[in-house]
Amino acid sequence: ITPRRNCLQHELMEALQMLKFSLRYGVSTLNFMAGTSKSDEIQALEGISRDNSTLPDDILTYLTHLMGNMGI
C-alpha cells in the first residue's frame, strides 16, 4: 500500500481490491439490482419468518443458554 492510500480504512481497502479484481477478471458489469425483485424479497422474508417461528428441541437448555448470555 502506498503512503497515499495509507489513510484508507481496512474495510474500504478490501472492498476496493475486491472491486478491482472483479472488474479485471471477467465481471464486466456490476448488477446492483440482483436479488431485489419482489419474489426474492418475499423469499427472504419468508425465510426470516420461518427461522423466527421454529422452537428448539430442548426448551430448558435453550432458556439456560439465553439466561447465561444475559448474565442472569
SVG drawing of the C-alpha trace seen along z (x, -y; Angstrom):
<svg xmlns="http://www.w3.org/2000/svg" viewBox="-43 -10 47 42">
<polyline fill="none" stroke="black" stroke-width="0.4" points="0.0,0.0 1.4,-3.4 1.6,-6.2 -1.1,-8.0 -3.5,-5.1 -2.4,-4.6 -5.2,-6.7 -7.9,-4.4 -9.7,-2.2 -9.0,1.6 -12.6,2.4 -12.6,-0.2 -9.3,1.0 -10.6,4.6 -13.7,3.6 -11.7,1.6 -9.4,4.6 -12.4,6.9 -14.0,4.5 -10.7,4.2 -10.4,8.0 -14.0,8.5 -13.5,5.9 -10.2,7.3 -11.2,11.0 -14.4,11.5 -17.1,9.5 -17.6,6.7 -20.7,5.1 -22.0,4.9 -25.6,5.6 -26.8,3.8 -30.4,4.8 -29.6,8.6 -31.7,10.1 -34.0,7.2 -37.0,8.5 -40.3,8.8 -40.1,12.6 -36.5,12.5 -37.7,10.2 -40.7,12.4 -38.4,15.5 -36.0,13.7 -38.9,12.5 -40.4,16.0 -37.1,17.4 -36.7,15.0 -40.2,15.7 -39.6,19.4 -36.4,19.1 -38.0,17.0 -41.0,19.3 -39.0,22.5 -38.6,23.7 -35.6,25.6 -36.0,29.2 -34.8,28.8 -36.5,25.7 -34.8,25.9 -31.3,25.9 -32.3,23.0 -33.6,20.9 -30.4,21.7 -28.3,20.6 -30.3,17.4 -30.1,16.6 -26.4,17.3 -25.9,14.8 -27.8,12.2 -25.9,12.7 -28.8,14.0"/>
</svg>
